[in-house]
Amino acid sequence: LDDKESSEVDAIEKVVDENKERRGPTFTLWGVNRQIRFFLQDTGAQAHMSGVPLPETAVTERNPKQFVHGVGQNRTQVNQRGNLDVSSISQLGREFNFVLSDIIYVKGCKKDILSWGILSEEGWTATINAGGVAGRHYATDPTGERHTIVYKHRHFYIALGVRVAVDEENEVYTPYTTQIGTPERNE
């Protein structure tokens, strides 16, 4: 790395250290270290966005000539672009692995954001029922498995496991299966 790239990496590592409270616990699932993160589902987002710098292995471009609007200022430059390896555990305990292609990191973005428009183009659907917190909300992946959508403060989130470096602190997570009723039978 040249001096400029090295200073950018140092700056990003500093932001990671300062923002660890935004990350969930790290766990090992089927031999892969992952970190639980809750992504805000946004139907109007033009790109997936990370609230913290991307892992080095996911970065495909630094400081691309791309700007976003509505993050801290009227116009903010994207700091990183990459492809993030994620997984979700279905309501039946099955893991679905996929990649958030062209996810961007912008300093000042405080949330992880999923572009539901992009996911729908990739075969995902969402079911949002009435009832707010008491409602039954879920996303269906391209294989037909349901994944729980969490409703909090009038926003919808989905928990994803993000691949992390092996040296990070981790705990063991063992999924379990439960019998889920179908909405058609009002169970």
N, C-alpha and C positions, 0 to 999 in steps of 0.2 A: 504494500500500500504506500502511496506517496503521502506527503505531509498533510495535504488537504483531505484526502480520504481518511487518513488516520484520525484527524481532528474531528471529522464528521462521525466516525465510529465512536470516538470518546464521548461526543455530545449526545449521541443516541443512547449509549450505555448509561450516561448520567440520567437521562429522562426515564429510562427503564427503572433504575434504582429509585428515583423519586416517585414513580407511579406504581410500585408493587401492590399498593392497596387496591388498585383497580382490577387486579388479577385474582382469579379463584385459586383454590388449592390445586396442587399438581398431583396427579395420580398415574399409576401404571395400569394399563389395560391391554391385555394380550401382548405383553412384551414391549409396548410403546409408551413412552412418557408423554402424557398430555396434561394440559392445564384447563380447568373448567372456566369458560368465559360466557357471559350472557350477552348475546347480540340483539340489539334493538331491531325489530323488523320494520322496515321503512318502504312503503310502496312507491315513494317518489324519488328515492335515492338513485343516482345514475351510476354509482359504483359501490362496492363493498368498502367499508372503512374500518381501520383498526384504531382503537383508542390509545394504543401503546406502540412503540416501534416494532417492526416485523422482525422475527428471528433472522439471523444472517443467512441461513440456508434458504429462506423464502424470498429474499430480495432479488429482484431482477433488474431494477434500475433505481439509482439515487438521483434525487432532485430532477425528475423529468420535467419537461417544459409543459406542465399541466397545472392548472389552477382550479380551485373550487370556491364556491360562494357560500356564505352563511356559516363559516366556522371561524368565530372570533372577529373577523373583519369582513369587509365586502368581498375581498379577493385574497386568497391565501394559496401559496405555492405548495404543491404536494412534495413531501420530503422523501418518500419511498413508494415504490410500486413492486408488487410481487405476487406470488402464487402460494397461498397458505393452505397447508394440509390440515384438514379438520375432520372430526367425526361426530356423530350424534348417536345416542342410544335410543332405540325405539321403545315404545311403551311395552313391547314384548321382550325387551332385553337384548335385542339384536343390534349390532354395531353397523352403521352405514358410514363409510369413508368417502370423502369427496374433497375437491379442491376449490377454494374461493379464488378464481382466476382474476388477475389484475386488481387485487385488493390494494387500497392505498392507505398510507399513513400520513396524516397532516398534524403537525404540532398544533395543539390547541383543541383538537377533537377529543372530547372527554369520554365518548362512548364507542363501543364496537357497534357498527351498523351493518345490517344485511340489506342489500337491495333485493326486495321481494320481486321486482320486475325481472331481474337477472335470474333469480332462482326459478321463477315460473317458466322462463324460456328453457331452463334445464330440466323441466319435468316435475317440479315441486308444485303442490297445491296447498292451500290453507283453508281451514274451516274455523271460522270465528262465530260462536254462538252468543246469543243474548245472555245477560246475567253478569257481566263484568267478572269479578273475582270468582263468583260461583259458576260461571259459564264453563262450557266444555270446549276448549280450544286446542287444535292440534294441526300440525303440518304433516303432509303425506309426501314421502320421498319418491323418487322415480320407480322404486321397486314395489311401492304400495304399502310400505310400513309407516305407521303413525308415530310422530314425535310430539311430545307435549309442548305446547306454547304456554308461557307464563304471562299472566296479566298483572301488571303492577303500576299504580299511579297513571292509569289510563293509557298505558303503553303495552305493547306485546313484545315478549322476548323469547328467544330459544337458546337453550344451553348447548354449547358446542365444546368439544375437546380439541384444543389446539396443540399440535406437536411442539414439544419443548426439548431443550438440550438435556442430555442424560445426566449431567452433573447437578441439576436443580433438585431441591428437596422434594421428595415424593411420598405418597402414601398409596396403599393398595386399595383398589376399588373392584368389587365383585358385583356385577349386575345380577339382579334377580328378576324373575318373570312373575307377572301377576295376570289374573284374568281380567280383561277389560271388556265391559259391556259395549254394545253397539248403540249409537244414538237412535237408530230406527226403533229399537225396543225400549228406549228411555231407561236404560239400566244405569 
